[in-house]
């Protein structure tokens, strides 16, 4: 006999465990909402109590005041002179984490320094997070694993969230970049056999590697050779190679050079297979490279977790920016589970005192910098280069895309909390190889180039 043979029994079996809701799903949903409302009420009450205690530190005075006017009137009066709503909002921002255990992907390069160092140096734990940072083979894998939600957030090249958001090469998915990981920190490295070919006009037929098609490395290399009169799609070859594989490819004579992140360039020098032709900061002082990125879904559905994670990254970035901390950081991120590089190599990159492979020891303290602010004008420049080389086509609302992907407001708020001074604006002009870029005139800038794919 079926257990549902009695209509009453059938109805009962579909009800929840407490018997007051139509289903267990409804029971759980209403219980979760009740818990949330209870938590919000408790948080609000805690803030109000803290403010009253701060205004009336003596218990007797505080009690007489509340008894005289009553709690509702007291709160109304205090709110008229104290920003109670802001205090409650600030308290809520440090509320319960929706997901304290996270997976964050990274590529083993010094551009990821804040994301990596935040693990062994305790920046994640300080925010109540249990973060598993996952060393990943290449940028395509990083992209795919974040889109598949295997990673909650990731170390990405700064053009990648833009490319994902506009659907360059795939269907568009709203993505965000709330913090820049590093500025500068890249170089053009050539094989030792090319020591006498320092003029890019001599590079016709060269084979170059960059980390990814949607990378500052690709755009800066193309910009550099195009300014020398070479067409990067016709006169040289550019291929995508994961950074950990670049030195081996140069040693095997598969490539003549690369524009790459460190410590790849310094490792080529260390191994005697290449020399540093030019630091990327010589092309564009203060350019962005890598970034901390997350889907818009993660940002909106897990606001407390997102804020805690971003806070950890920005505080780590602030610590990394100080020169006196660089050797300590090098020792923390060099081990096999992170960069898997000799500490000497990582130190040379982070301190800016390094051998260039040509017999010189150079001192460039700002070889790599850590400034988390995601200037939206950086995004506009990147979009012009995507369009210049045919990665995106048609009319582009540069400013809209930049503001939706490069989350300057979030970065500004958390930079202030970390003791940094964020800029007052979200855009600025800058120069690339001596040519001024005005973010308000992207199409005019784009049309000024002789060599382009549009």
ZASEDO-81749 format. One record per residue: residue in one letter; x negated, y, z of N, C-alpha, C in turn. Coordinates in pm, whole numbers, padded with zeros to 5 digits, always signed. Layout:
// residues N
aXYZXYZXYZ...
***
This chain:
// residues 454
x-00084-00120+00000+00000+00000+00000-00087+00125+00000x-00056+00220-00087-00135+00342-00098-00121+00426+00027x-00227+00490+00065-00221+00579+00182-00137+00702+00153x-00106+00726+00024-00023+00840-00013+00122+00799-00038x+00160+00678+00005+00297+00634-00020+00397+00717+00058x+00359+00772+00170+00445+00860+00247+00414+01004+00211x+00510+01082+00159+00482+01219+00119+00422+01302+00232x+00466+01280+00354+00413+01357+00466+00263+01327+00485x+00230+01194+00471+00090+01155+00486+00005+01218+00377x+00057+01224+00255-00018+01283+00143-00047+01428+00170x+00055+01500+00218+00037+01641+00245-00065+01662+00356x-00056+01575+00459-00148+01589+00571-00291+01566+00529x-00311+01470+00438-00447+01437+00399-00515+01549+00322x-00434+01641+00264-00491+01751+00187-00520+01873+00274x-00472+01869+00398-00492+01983+00485-00633+01981+00542x-00670+02094+00608-00805+02106+00661-00818+02032+00794x-00940+02036+00851-00966+01964+00974-00890+02018+01093x-00859+02149+01091-00786+02207+01205-00635+02199+01185x-00591+02165+01063-00450+02148+01036-00372+02276+01011x-00443+02391+01005-00373+02518+00989-00386+02577+00849x-00464+02512+00761-00484+02565+00626-00450+02459+00523x-00422+02504+00402-00376+02412+00297-00485+02315+00254x-00612+02354+00268-00722+02268+00227-00845+02299+00310x-00942+02206+00304-01067+02229+00377-01144+02346+00317x-01133+02362+00186-01201+02474+00120-01149+02609+00171x-01013+02617+00185-00954+02740+00236-00997+02764+00380x-01002+02657+00459-01046+02666+00598-01188+02724+00606x-01280+02669+00524-01419+02712+00527-01433+02856+00480x-01357+02893+00376-01365+03030+00323-01317+03131+00426x-01203+03102+00490-01148+03194+00590-01237+03199+00714x-01295+03087+00750-01384+03084+00866-01508+03167+00840x-01562+03154+00716-01682+03232+00680-01652+03380+00683x-01535+03418+00633-01498+03561+00631-01478+03612+00774x-01418+03530+00858-01399+03571+00998-01533+03590+01067x-01626+03499+01037-01760+03510+01096-01830+03637+01048x-01813+03666+00917-01874+03787+00862-01817+03912+00928x-01684+03918+00940-01620+04035+01001-01660+04049+01148x-01669+03934+01214-01711+03937+01354-01853+03989+01366x-01940+03943+01273-02078+03989+01275-02089+04138+01246x-02007+04185+01149-02009+04327+01115-01961+04411+01232x-01854+04361+01301-01803+04434+01416-01907+04438+01527x-01972+04323+01551-02073+04317+01656-02189+04410+01624x-02234+04409+01495-02344+04496+01455-02307+04642+01477x-02186+04678+01437-02140+04816+01453-02137+04856+01600x-02087+04762+01684-02079+04789+01827-02218+04805+01888x-02313+04721+01843-02450+04729+01894-02512+04864+01862x-02491+04912+01739-02546+05042+01700-02485+05153+01784x-02352+05149+01802-02286+05253+01881-02339+05255+02024x-02355+05138+02085-02407+05131+02220-02548+05188+02229x-02630+05155+02129-02768+05203+02130-02774+05355+02122x-02687+05415+02038-02685+05560+02024-02640+05627+02153x-02533+05572+02215-02483+05629+02341-02589+05621+02450x-02659+05508+02457-02764+05493+02558-02879+05591+02534x-02908+05616+02407-03015+05712+02376-02976+05854+02415x-02847+05888+02395-02801+06023+02428-02781+06042+02578x-02739+05933+02647-02713+05940+02792-02791+05828+02861x-02922+05846+02879-03005+05739+02933-02969+05698+03076x-02909+05790+03156-02872+05756+03293-02735+05686+03295x-02731+05568+03357-02608+05488+03358-02490+05564+03417x-02510+05634+03527-02400+05703+03594-02341+05812+03507x-02426+05889+03442-02380+05997+03354-02305+05940+03234x-02359+05830+03179-02297+05767+03062-02157+05715+03097x-02144+05649+03213-02014+05595+03253-01911+05707+03276x-01952+05816+03341-01861+05928+03367-01813+05990+03236x-01904+06001+03139-01867+06060+03010-01764+05973+02939x-01789+05841+02934-01698+05751+02864-01563+05742+02935x-01564+05743+03069-01439+05738+03144-01357+05865+03125x-01427+05977+03108-01358+06106+03097-01288+06122+02963x-01353+06079+02856-01297+06105+02723-01247+05979+02653x-01292+05861+02699-01254+05737+02631-01351+05706+02517x-01372+05578+02490-01469+05536+02389-01437+05588+02249x-01311+05578+02199-01284+05626+02063-01316+05774+02045x-01275+05857+02141-01302+06000+02132-01452+06026+02141x-01519+05951+02229-01664+05967+02245-01736+05937+02114x-01699+05826+02049-01764+05790+01923-01737+05894+01814x-01615+05947+01812-01580+06050+01714-01663+06175+01735x-01679+06214+01861-01758+06333+01892-01904+06314+01858x-01958+06197+01892-02100+06170+01864-02125+06164+01713x-02030+06105+01640-02047+06094+01494-02051+06230+01426x-01990+06331+01489-01989+06465+01430-02126+06531+01435x-02211+06484+01526-02345+06544+01537-02457+06444+01508x-02423+06316+01493-02523+06213+01469-02480+06129+01349x-02572+06099+01255-02535+06021+01135-02512+05874+01167x-02399+05848+01234-02368+05712+01279-02359+05614+01162x-02299+05658+01052-02282+05569+00936-02417+05525+00881x-02512+05619+00876-02645+05585+00826-02715+05489+00921x-02696+05510+01051-02758+05421+01148-02704+05279+01133x-02572+05267+01112-02512+05135+01095-02561+05069+00965x-02575+05150+00861-02623+05097+00733-02766+05046+00748x-02849+05124+00817-02987+05084+00837-02995+04955+00917x-02907+04944+01020-02904+04822+01101-02860+04703+01016x-02761+04726+00930-02709+04617+00847-02814+04566+00750x-02904+04658+00704-03006+04618+00609-03103+04517+00669x-03113+04517+00800-03201+04420+00865-03119+04305+00924x-03001+04281+00868-02911+04179+00918-02954+04039+00879x-02864+03945+00901-02894+03803+00878-02930+03777+00733x-03039+03704+00713-03084+03670+00579-02992+03564+00519x-02946+03589+00398-02857+03494+00332-02931+03363+00297x-03062+03375+00268-03141+03259+00228-03286+03282+00271x-03322+03239+00391-03458+03267+00439-03567+03185+00371x-03531+03067+00316-03631+02983+00249-03626+03009+00099x-03737+03056+00043-03740+03098-00097-03856+03034-00171x-03837+03018-00302-03945+02979-00392-03978+03098-00481x-04105+03137-00482-04150+03250-00562-04268+03203-00648x-04253+03213-00778-04358+03167-00869-04464+03273-00892x-04587+03227-00916-04695+03322-00948-04796+03256-01041x-04865+03340-01117-04978+03297-01200-05104+03329-01121x-05204+03241-01119-05324+03265-01037-05418+03370-01095x-05379+03496-01081-05461+03609-01124-05455+03717-01017x-05550+03809-01018-05556+03911-00913-05442+04010-00922x-05374+04017-01035-05256+04103-01047-05148+04062-00947x-05148+03935-00908-05048+03884-00814-05092+03899-00670x-05195+03976-00644-05252+03987-00510-05148+04009-00401x-05057+04108-00411-04960+04127-00301-04871+04006-00278x-04823+03944-00386-04736+03826-00372-04812+03711-00307x-04939+03692-00345-05018+03581-00290-05057+03608-00146x-05117+03723-00119-05171+03752+00014-05062+03759+00120x-04939+03790+00078-04829+03800+00174-04802+03666+00241x-04849+03555+00180-04833+03423+00239-04936+03400+00349x-05068+03392+00318-05164+03362+00424-05180+03473+00527x-05145+03597+00491-05165+03709+00582-05039+03749+00659x-04932+03670+00643-04816+03681+00730-04715+03789+00698x-04719+03850+00581-04622+03955+00548-04481+03899+00529x-04470+03778+00474-04338+03716+00459-04280+03680+00596x-04361+03618+00679-04314+03575+00812-04268+03694+00895x-04335+03807+00879-04297+03927+00952-04153+03966+00922x-04106+03937+00800-03970+03970+00760-03872+03855+00784x-03918+03750+00851-03831+03637+00880-03812+03541+00763x-03901+03548+00666-03889+03467+00545-03983+03348+00548x-03939+03238+00493-04021+03119+00472-04037+03104+00321x-04144+03160+00269-04162+03169+00123-04263+03065+00076x-04221+02984-00018-04309+02888-00085-04355+02951-00216x-04479+03000-00219-04527+03059-00344-04586+02947-00429x-04539+02939-00553-04566+02824-00639-04658+02865-00753x-04778+02808-00755-04871+02834-00864-04812+02774-00993x-04812+02853-01098-04741+02816-01221-04836+02827-01340x-04815+02742-01439-04910+02728-01549-04915+02847-01644x-04801+02908-01674-04800+03015-01772-04673+03098-01763x-04669+03206-01840-04559+03302-01829-04428+03247-01883x-04435+03166-01986-04311+03106-02038-04247+03017-01932x-04330+02945-01856-04280+02858-01749-04219+02943-01637x-04288+03054-01602-04234+03147-01501-04096+03195-01543x-04085+03239-01668-03956+03289-01718-03848+03183-01710x-03880+03063-01758-03780+02957-01764-03736+02913-01624x-03831+02903-01532-03797+02858-01398-03716+02963-01320x-03739+03089-01349-03657+03192-01283-03516+03194-01344x-03508+03180-01475-03376+03178-01539-03296+03055-01497x-03366+02944-01472-03299+02821-01428-03276+02818-01276x-03317+02926-01208-03300+02943-01063-03382+02844-00980x-03486+02786-01041-03581+02708-00962-03665+02802-00875x-03689+02923-00926-03755+03027-00849-03652+03133-00814x-03656+03180-00690-03565+03288-00649-03613+03422-00701x-03743+03439-00711-03805+03560-00765-03942+03519-00816x-04012+03612-00881-04138+03570-00941-04229+03689-00968x-04354+03655-00979-04457+03742-01034-04440+03738-01186x-04416+03855-01245-04399+03863-01390-04484+03975-01448x-04510+03966-01575-04567+04079-01649-04460+04187-01656x-04499+04313-01640-04399+04420-01631-04307+04429-01754x-04351+04392-01876-04255+04394-01987-04152+04281-01984x-04178+04176-01907-04090+04058-01913-03947+04085-01866x-03925+04154-01753-03786+04183-01714-03711+04266-01817x-03783+04353-01887-03721+04431-01995-03682+04340-02110x-03776+04252-02150-03749+04161-02260-03632+04068-02228x-03628+04016-02105-03519+03928-02065-03386+04003-02065x-03388+04127-02017-03264+04206-02007-03207+04244-02143x-03294+04276-02240-03245+04318-02372-03227+04199-02465x-03268+04079-02421-03250+03960-02504-03353+03946-02614x-03474+03994-02590-03581+03979-02690-03623+03832-02696x-03593+03768-02805-03629+03628-02823-03533+03527-02762x-03428+03574-02694-03332+03484-02631-03207+03563-02595x-03108+03495-02537-02987+03564-02494-03019+03655-02376x-02962+03775-02371-02993+03869-02262-02939+03822-02127x-03021+03841-02024-02983+03813-01885-03026+03935-01803x-02934+03998-01728-02971+04117-01651-03081+04085-01550x-03194+04156-01564-03307+04132-01477-03356+04263-01418x-03430+04255-01308-03476+04376-01242-03624+04367-01209x-03686+04485-01199-03825+04495-01157-03833+04602-01049x-03818+04565-00923-03816+04664-00816-03953+04710-00769x-04060+04644-00813-04194+04686-00768-04300+04646-00868x-04394+04737-00891-04513+04706-00970-04611+04633-00879x-04672+04529-00928-04771+04458-00847-04907+04527-00850x-04949+04569-00967-05081+04630-00977-05086+04729-01092x-05179+04821-01083-05211+04910-01194-05357+04884-01233x-05390+04913-01360-05523+04882-01414-05551+04733-01397x-05677+04695-01374-05709+04556-01340-05720+04459-01455x-05729+04508-01579-05746+04420-01695-05872+04463-01770x-05910+04385-01870-06027+04422-01950-06026+04352-02084x-06099+04410-02178-06128+04341-02304-06263+04274-02285x-06266+04144-02299-06389+04066-02286-06419+04000-02420x-06543+04008-02462-06586+03947-02588-06687+03837-02561x-06694+03739-02651-06793+03632-02641-06933+03690-02654x-07030+03627-02587-07166+03680-02583-07225+03699-02723x-07182+03621-02819-07238+03633-02955-07200+03763-03023x-07107+03837-02964-07061+03962-03024-07117+04086-02955x-07229+04072-02884-07287+04186-02812-07321+04303-02903x-07344+04274-03030-07379+04381-03124-07258+04432-03202x-07138+04390-03161-07015+04433-03230-06923+04503-03132x-06967+04619-03086-06890+04694-02986-06788+04789-03049x-06794+04809-03177-06698+04896-03246-06581+04810-03296x-06457+04838-03252-06344+04755-03298-06326+04754-03449x-06383+04850-03520-06375+04846-03668-06447+04724-03722x-06535+04663-03641-06611+04545-03682-06538+04415-03650x-06417+04424-03598-06350+04304-03547-06257+04237-03648x-06260+04277-03769-06173+04215-03868-06201+04065-03874x-06094+03984-03861-06108+03839-03861-06127+03779-03723x-06139+03862-03620-06156+03811-03484-06028+03742-03436x-06047+03645-03347-05936+03572-03285-05930+03613-03137x-05818+03673-03099-05802+03722-02962-05693+03644-02889x-05709+03637-02758-05605+03579-02672-05548+03687-02582x-05418+03679-02560-05349+03761-02460-05262+03664-02379x-05220+03701-02258-05145+03606-02176-05006+03571-02228x-04941+03667-02299-04802+03645-02339-04766+03750-02443x-04667+03718-02526-04625+03816-02628-04568+03942-02562x-04493+03924-02454-04433+04039-02384-04522+04075-02265x-04634+04139-02298-04732+04173-02195-04798+04306-02228x-04844+04376-02124-04921+04497-02145-05049+04464-02223x-05101+04345-02203-05223+04305-02272-05203+04305-02423x-05092+04248-02467-05062+04246-02610-05046+04386-02665x-04970+04471-02592-04945+04607-02641-05070+04693-02637x-05151+04680-02534-05274+04761-02527-05377+04716-02630x-05389+04586-02652-05482+04537-02754-05439+04584-02892x-05310+04574-02922-05258+04620-03050-05280+04770-03067x-05254+04843-02961-05272+04989-02965-05419+05022-02997x-05510+04954-02928-05654+04982-02941-05705+04954-03082x-05673+04837-03136-05725+04805-03270-05655+04888-03377x-05526+04921-03357-05455+05003-03454-05514+05144-03460x-05555+05197-03344-05621+05329-03344-05754+05324-03418x-05815+05205-03426-05940+05189-03500-05915+05159-03648x-05786+05154-03687-05751+05133-03828-05723+04990-03867x-05723+04898-03771-05694+04758-03802-05546+04729-03776x-05487+04649-03864-05351+04604-03843-05356+04477-03758x-05299+04481-03635-05312+04364-03546-05243+04239-03596x-05152+04252-03693-05085+04135-03749-05151+04084-03876x-05244+04160-03932-05307+04121-04058-05458+04108-04049x-05520+04195-03973-05667+04200-03971-05730+04119-03860x-05655+04087-03757-05704+04000-03650-05595+03899-03618x-05629+03798-03539-05531+03701-03490-05512+03724-03340x-05388+03724-03296-05358+03735-03154-05270+03617-03116x-05315+03540-03019-05238+03423-02975-05217+03430-02823x-05111+03369-02778-05083+03363-02634-05154+03242-02573x-05230+03268-02468-05304+03164-02397-05288+03188-02248x-05248+03089-02169-05239+03109-02024-05373+03156-01967x-05373+03254-01879-05500+03307-01827-05598+03203-01775x-05554+03099-01701-05652+03001-01652-05724+02924-01761x-05673+02930-01886-05734+02854-01995-05821+02941-02086x-05829+03070-02060-05896+03161-02153-06047+03141-02158x-06111+03128-02042-06257+03114-02040-06298+02985-02111x-06226+02876-02087-06257+02750-02154-06243+02763-02305x-06143+02836-02351-06126+02857-02495-06238+02941-02553x-06287+03038-02476-06401+03117-02525-06527+03032-02528x-06546+02950-02426-06664+02862-02422-06663+02765-02541x-06543+02718-02578-06530+02623-02690-06530+02693-02825x-06545+02826-02826-06549+02906-02949-06415+02904-03024x-06306+02886-02949-06173+02893-03011-06126+03037-03027x-06182+03126-02948-06147+03268-02955-06274+03352-02946x-06265+03473-03001-06377+03566-02998-06368+03662-02880x-06249+03677-02827-06232+03769-02716-06091+03761-02660x-06069+03835-02554-05933+03843-02498-05916+03974-02423x-05792+04019-02420-05755+04125-02327-05675+04056-02220x-05734+04047-02101-05681+03954-02001-05680+04017-01863x-05601+03956-01774-05604+03995-01633-05729+03938-01567x-05766+03998-01456-05872+03938-01376-05812+03837-01279x-05893+03741-01233-06039+03736-01243-06092+03670-01369x-06009+03659-01473-06051+03590-01596-06173+03658-01658x-06170+03792-01668-06282+03863-01728-06410+03843-01648x-06398+03855-01516-06517+03842-01432-06567+03698-01429x-06476+03602-01442-06517+03462-01446-06595+03433-01574x-06557+03496-01685-06631+03479-01811-06774+03530-01795x-06790+03641-01723-06923+03694-01695-06998+03599-01602x-06932+03556-01496-06990+03466-01397-07042+03338-01461x-06968+03287-01561-07006+03164-01629-07101+03187-01746x-07128+03314-01778-07222+03346-01884-07169+03327-02025x-07037+03324-02041-06981+03300-02174-06928+03428-02239x-06916+03537-02161-06862+03660-02219-06912+03782-02145x-06883+03900-02202-06918+04027-02138-06797+04120-02142x-06793+04210-02047-06681+04304-02040-06707+04420-02135x-06628+04426-02240-06641+04532-02340-06582+04663-02289x-06466+04654-02226-06397+04776-02182-06293+04740-02077x-06285+04819-01971-06178+04805-01874-06051+04867-01930x-05937+04809-01897-05811+04861-01951-05782+05003-01904x-05834+05041-01786-05812+05177-01737-05878+05281-01826x-05974+05238-01910-06036+05329-02006-05944+05358-02124x-05845+05273-02145-05744+05296-02248-05630+05381-02192x-05588+05347-02071-05475+05417-02007-05498+05411-01857x-05540+05521-01801-05565+05527-01658-05434+05516-01580x-05425+05414-01493-05307+05397-01410-05193+05321-01474x-05222+05246-01581-05115+05172-01648-05064+05059-01559x-04936+05022-01573-04884+04907-01498-04929+04778-01565x-04927+04671-01489-04954+04542-01551-04850+04440-01505x-04871+04384-01387-04777+04283-01339-04677+04342-01241x-04576+04262-01210-04465+04312-01131-04402+04202-01049x-04328+04245-00948-04240+04157-00872-04102+04169-00937x-04043+04057-00976-03917+04061-01050-03817+03960-00995x-03690+03994-01013-03582+03905-00968-03460+03933-01054x-03373+03834-01064-03251+03853-01141-03160+03952-01071x-03076+04018-01149-02979+04110-01090-02883+04033-00999x-02856+03908-01032-02769+03825-00949-02828+03806-00810x-02959+03778-00802-03024+03761-00673-03018+03890-00592x-03042+04003-00658-03042+04133-00591-02904+04164-00531x-02799+04133-00606-02664+04173-00564-02597+04072-00470x-02629+03943-00485-02563+03843-00402-02637+03813-00273x-02763+03851-00264-02842+03828-00142-02913+03956-00101x-02838+04060-00072-02900+04191-00047-02997+04194+00070x-02966+04123+00179-03056+04124+00294-03186+04049+00264x-03172+03934+00197-03291+03857+00159-03375+03935+00059x-03310+03993-00038-03380+04075-00138-03456+04189-00071x-03390+04260+00020-03455+04374+00087-03574+04327+00169x-03560+04214+00239-03670+04162+00320-03788+04120+00234x-03758+04054+00121-03864+04009+00031-03936+04128-00030x-03861+04226-00076-03922+04344-00137-04002+04422-00033x-03949+04429+00091-04021+04498+00199-04156+04431+00224x-04158+04297+00224-04283+04224+00245-04383+04254+00132x-04333+04255+00008-04419+04281-00107-04476+04422-00101x-04394+04520-00070-04439+04659-00068-04538+04682+00047x-04513+04620+00162-04608+04635+00273-04741+04568+00241x-04736+04454+00173-04860+04389+00130-04932+04474+00027x-04857+04537-00063-04916+04624-00164-04985+04742-00100x-04921+04801+00002-04981+04915+00073-05111+04874+00140x-05113+04754+00197-05234+04704+00263-05344+04679+00159x-05305+04625+00043-05404+04594-00060-05464+04719-00123x-05391+04829-00119-05441+04952-00181-05559+05011-00106x-05575+04977+00021-05684+05034+00101-05816+04961+00073x-05919+05034+00028-06047+04971-00009-06109+04889+00103x-06090+04934+00228-06153+04863+00340-06094+04724+00363x-05979+04694+00301-05916+04562+00319-05949+04464+00207x-06017+04510+00105-06030+04430-00017-06111+04300+00004x-06219+04305+00082-06297+04183+00102-06219+04079+00181x-06145+04124+00281-06061+04033+00358-05957+03967+00268x-05899+04046+00179-05798+03993+00088-05858+03894-00010x-05979+03927-00061-06047+03837-00154-06067+03699-00092x-06108+03696+00035-06128+03569+00103-05996+03494+00121x-05887+03568+00140-05757+03505+00164-05697+03445+00038x-05722+03506-00078-05654+03461-00201-05741+03377-00292x-05871+03363-00262-05962+03289-00349-05945+03137-00344x-05898+03077-00233-05895+02929-00221-05818+02859-00333x-05840+02726-00343-05780+02648-00453-05629+02658-00466x-05557+02668-00353-05411+02674-00363-05360+02808-00414x-05450+02906-00425-05412+03037-00478-05486+03063-00611x-05596+03138-00608-05665+03170-00734-05761+03061-00780x-05811+02982-00686-05909+02878-00719-06032+02938-00788x-06089+03040-00726-06205+03109-00780-06310+03128-00671x-06437+03140-00709-06539+03176-00610-06504+03312-00546x-06524+03324-00417-06493+03450-00349-06570+03565-00412x-06693+03540-00456-06775+03644-00519-06706+03704-00640x-06645+03618-00721-06575+03666-00841-06458+03756-00803x-06379+03713-00706-06262+03790-00664-06305+03921-00599x-06410+03917-00519-06461+04039-00455-06505+04142-00558x-06572+04097-00663-06620+04191-00765-06504+04264-00830x-06394+04192-00850-06276+04254-00910-06212+04354-00812x-06188+04311-00689-06114+04393-00594-06194+04512-00542x-06325+04496-00527-06407+04607-00477-06452+04701-00587x-06454+04651-00712-06495+04735-00824-06646+04747-00841x-06722+04669-00767-06866+04660-00789-06893+04527-00856x-06932+04531-00983-06933+04407-01061-07040+04407-01170x-07081+04286-01206-07170+04266-01321-07086+04265-01447x-07136+04331-01554-07056+04339-01676-07096+04238-01783x-07197+04155-01755-07240+04056-01852-07343+04107-01949x-07375+04235-01941-07475+04297-02029-07599+04341-01950x-07611+04289-01829-07726+04322-01746-07704+04441-01655x-07582+04494-01651-07553+04611-01569-07466+04572-01450x-07482+04644-01339-07390+04636-01227-07315+04767-01222x-07186+04759-01246-07103+04880-01250-07028+04899-01120x-07000+05025-01088-06923+05058-00968-06801+05139-01010x-06685+05074-01011-06559+05137-01050-06457+05102-00941x-06451+05182-00834-06364+05147-00720-06218+05127-00757x-06171+05198-00860-06030+05183-00900-06016+05092-01021x-06106+04997-01033-06093+04896-01140-05954+04833-01135x-05906+04805-01014-05768+04758-00996-05707+04836-00880x-05583+04875-00896-05512+04946-00791-05378+04880-00763x-05320+04916-00649-05192+04856-00608-05096+04968-00569x-05018+05009-00666-04918+05114-00646-04784+05056-00686x-04692+05034-00591-04570+04960-00623-04463+05037-00697x-04478+05169-00715-04365+05246-00769-04341+05214-00916x-04219+05170-00950-04188+05133-01090-04141+05255-01170x-04234+05334-01216-04199+05453-01295-04113+05412-01415x-04000+05475-01429-03911+05440-01541-03968+05485-01675x-04059+05580-01672-04127+05620-01796-04220+05509-01845x-04271+05425-01754-04347+05308-01796-04258+05217-01880x-04136+05197-01834-04043+05110-01906-04013+05166-02045x-03996+05298-02054-03967+05360-02183-04083+05339-02279x-04207+05357-02231-04324+05334-02316-04328+05189-02365x-04306+05095-02274-04308+04953-02312-04203+04925-02420x-04084+04982-02406-03979+04962-02505-04019+05018-02641x-04092+05130-02643-04138+05184-02772-04232+05087-02841x-04315+05019-02762-04411+04925-02822-04342+04796-02865x-04241+04755-02792-04162+04639-02836-04098+04668-02972x-04047+04788-02985-03985+04825-03112-04090+04846-03221x-04203+04903-03182-04311+04928-03279-04355+04800-03348x-04362+04690-03271-04413+04565-03327-04304+04464-03360x-04179+04512-03370-04070+04429-03422-04012+04329-03324x-04040+04343-03195-03983+04251-03098-03837+04283-03068x-03801+04410-03077-03661+04452-03065-03631+04546-03181x-03506+04548-03223-03470+04628-03341-03346+04712-03312x-03323+04810-03399-03203+04892-03390-03215+05004-03289x-03102+05067-03263-03098+05179-03167-03112+05126-03025x-03187+05199-02946-03215+05159-02808-03183+05275-02714x-03109+05247-02610-03084+05347-02507-03196+05334-02404x-03308+05398-02434-03429+05382-02354-03405+05412-02206x-03344+05526-02178-03329+05571-02040-03237+05477-01961x-03131+05431-02024-03036+05343-01955-03103+05211-01918x-03173+05152-02013-03240+05025-01987-03345+05042-01878x-03422+05151-01889-03527+05175-01790-03471+05187-01649x-03361+05259-01634-03305+05281-01500-03240+05154-01444x-03189+05067-01532-03123+04945-01486-03223+04836-01449x-03341+04838-01510-03439+04731-01487-03546+04773-01387x-03603+04891-01402-03707+04940-01311-03638+05013-01195x-03623+04943-01082-03541+04992-00971-03621+05088-00882x-03638+05210-00930-03719+05308-00861-03659+05349-00727x-03526+05354-00718-03461+05397-00593-03489+05299-00480x-03478+05169-00508-03507+05068-00407-03652+05076-00362x-03742+05090-00458-03884+05098-00426-03913+05220-00341x-03851+05332-00376-03875+05457-00303-03834+05443-00156x-03717+05386-00132-03668+05371+00005-03761+05283+00088x-03803+05170+00031-03885+05077+00107-04030+05122+00115x-04078+05197+00018-04211+05256+00029-04216+05352+00147x-04111+05430+00165-04104+05523+00278-04107+05446+00409x-04033+05336+00417-04033+05254+00538-04170+05195+00567x-04249+05170+00461-04381+05111+00478-04489+05216+00505x-04447+05342+00518-04543+05448+00547-04609+05508+00424x-04558+05475+00306-04610+05532+00182-04528+05655+00145x-04581+05733+00053-04510+05852+00006-04470+05831-00139x-04345+05797-00165-04303+05773-00303-04291+05905-00379x-04298+05900-00513-04280+06021-00593-04139+06076-00578x-04123+06204-00607-03992+06268-00599-03909+06243-00725x-03973+06204-00833-03903+06178-00958-03928+06034-01002x-03858+05990-01106-03876+05853-01154-03949+05847-01288x-03979+05962-01346-04049+05964-01474-04165+06062-01469x-04261+06039-01556-04375+06130-01568-04437+06111-01706x-04509+06211-01751-04585+06199-01876-04723+06141-01844x-04784+06077-01942-04919+06024-01925-04981+06012-02063x-05109+05978-02066-05181+05968-02193-05232+05826-02214x-05220+05776-02335-05276+05648-02374-05376+05675-02486x-05502+05648-02460-05611+05678-02552-05606+05824-02599x-05579+05912-02505-05580+06055-02533-05454+06109-02595x-05356+06025-02622-05232+06068-02685-05123+06078-02578x-05065+06196-02562-04967+06220-02457-04835+06154-02492x-04777+06088-02392-04646+06026-02408-04545+06105-02326x-04441+06153-02394-04331+06222-02328-04213+06126-02323x-04175+06077-02204-04067+05978-02196-03932+06030-02242x-03918+06162-02256-03792+06219-02304-03783+06214-02457x-03895+06181-02525-03897+06180-02672-03956+06049-02725x-03897+05935-02690-03956+05807-02730-03958+05783-02881x-03851+05821-02951-03847+05796-03096-03949+05883-03170x-03965+06005-03124-04066+06093-03184-04205+06032-03166x-04231+05979-03049-04359+05913-03021-04377+05792-03110x-04274+05710-03120-04279+05588-03200-04305+05618-03347x-04240+05720-03398-04254+05754-03540-04389+05816-03574x-04466+05853-03472-04596+05918-03497-04704+05819-03536x-04679+05687-03518-04781+05587-03548-04781+05549-03695x-04898+05537-03752-04908+05495-03892-04889+05344-03906x-04947+05268-03815-04938+05122-03822-04829+05076-03728x-04724+05018-03785-04611+04967-03706-04530+04872-03791x-04436+04802-03730-04357+04700-03801-04214+04745-03822x-04184+04872-03817-04046+04919-03838-04039+05005-03963
***
